[in-house]
Amino acid sequence: MRLPFKIRWKLARQDVLAALSIAGHRRVEIHPHALGAEIRVADGRIVVPSPWRWKLYRKGWEARLDQLAAEYGVPRHVRLGPESIVVDVGANAGEFAHISTRTGARAYCLEPDDAVRDCLAENIRTLSKASAHNALLWKEETEIAFASIPEHADSSVFAGGDAPTAMRQATTLDRFCADHGIGHIDLLKCDAEGAEPEVLEGAAAMLARTRAVAIDTGAERHGARTHEAVRAVLEDHGFHVIDEAVGKRLMTYGLRP
């Protein structure tokens, strides 16, 4: 595929770092795919809507999964096993499903952006305990404007700017779990691009049956963080709340005392 000069130049630089074995860097290849691009490293591959995500895999597939697991508190704040249920809100291309299933856990992956969800389905199709779902979560069942920005994983109800929007039917986490027979959640992992408080507001019943929550509360709601609103909801439901910066990711965890 014809890549922008900036990506080609950085890939060439990456090749040098990999050849010299500097700081764990690996060679990264980008190939065309019907759904966007296929990124290949020595220990894995992933299909993504845009080649710009290649830099997440500069140190390999397993290193990327280890980084993501640490960011969402696995196993530091929550341990998963064969009986565990993970609900992944904002699953994007499905990396966390691989983290979940390598512990033996069952993963329900929710992704509202059509282009990203197609990649998600492709990336988890060999995982027997993971499933992809077209679900836009909100505090109530209603229609809401949703902006699709799959190239940079920024699709959101709070995207703003010139991003194309369309009216979408939203549902609640309580309704989703009821429809899919989910009786409890061991880890609710959430990256809702600024809509994290509303996702929790629509989960009053399930939060009472949730063991741990890990939420990206970075500044994605028109440039503001959502950690204070998320903390308030979690504390109202009896969670012990921890705010942490894990690398560049700003996280809020809700843990049962």
Rosetta blueprint (number, residue, H / E / L):
1 M L
2 R L
3 L L
4 P L
5 F H
6 K H
7 I H
8 R H
9 W H
10 K H
11 L H
12 A H
13 R H
14 Q H
15 D H
16 V H
17 L H
18 A H
19 A H
20 L L
21 S L
22 I L
23 A L
24 G L
25 H L
26 R L
27 R L
28 V L
29 E E
30 I E
31 H E
32 P E
33 H E
34 A L
35 L L
36 G E
37 A E
38 E E
39 I E
40 R E
41 V E
42 A L
43 D L
44 G E
45 R E
46 I E
47 V E
48 V E
49 P L
50 S L
51 P H
52 W H
53 R H
54 W H
55 K H
56 L H
57 Y H
58 R L
59 K L
60 G L
61 W H
62 E H
63 A H
64 R H
65 L H
66 D H
67 Q H
68 L H
69 A H
70 A H
71 E H
72 Y L
73 G L
74 V L
75 P L
76 R L
77 H L
78 V L
79 R L
80 L L
81 G L
82 P L
83 E L
84 S L
85 I E
86 V E
87 V E
88 D E
89 V E
90 G L
91 A L
92 N L
93 A L
94 G L
95 E H
96 F H
97 A H
98 H H
99 I H
100 S H
101 T H
102 R H
103 T L
104 G L
105 A L
106 R E
107 A E
108 Y E
109 C E
110 L E
111 E L
112 P L
113 D L
114 D H
115 A H
116 V H
117 R H
118 D H
119 C H
120 L H
121 A H
122 E H
123 N H
124 I L
125 R L
126 T L
127 L L
128 S L
129 K L
130 A E
131 S E
132 A E
133 H E
134 N L
135 A L
136 L L
137 L E
138 W L
139 K L
140 E L
141 E L
142 T E
143 E E
144 I E
145 A E
146 F E
147 A E
148 S L
149 I L
150 P H
151 E H
152 H H
153 A L
154 D L
155 S L
156 S E
157 V L
158 F L
159 A L
160 G L
161 G L
162 D L
163 A L
164 P L
165 T E
166 A E
167 M E
168 R E
169 Q E
170 A E
171 T E
172 T L
173 L H
174 D H
175 R H
176 F H
177 C H
178 A H
179 D H
180 H L
181 G L
182 I L
183 G L
184 H L
185 I E
186 D L
187 L E
188 L E
189 K E
190 C E
191 D L
192 A L
193 E L
194 G L
195 A L
196 E H
197 P H
198 E H
199 V H
200 L H
201 E H
202 G L
203 A L
204 A H
205 A H
206 M H
207 L H
208 A L
209 R L
210 T E
211 R L
212 A E
213 V E
214 A E
215 I E
216 D E
217 T L
218 G L
219 A L
220 E L
221 R E
222 H L
223 G L
224 A E
225 R L
226 T L
227 H H
228 E H
229 A H
230 V H
231 R H
232 A H
233 V H
234 L H
235 E H
236 D H
237 H L
238 G L
239 F L
240 H E
241 V E
242 I E
243 D E
244 E E
245 A E
246 V E
247 G L
248 K L
249 R E
250 L E
251 M E
252 T E
253 Y E
254 G E
255 L E
256 R L
257 P L
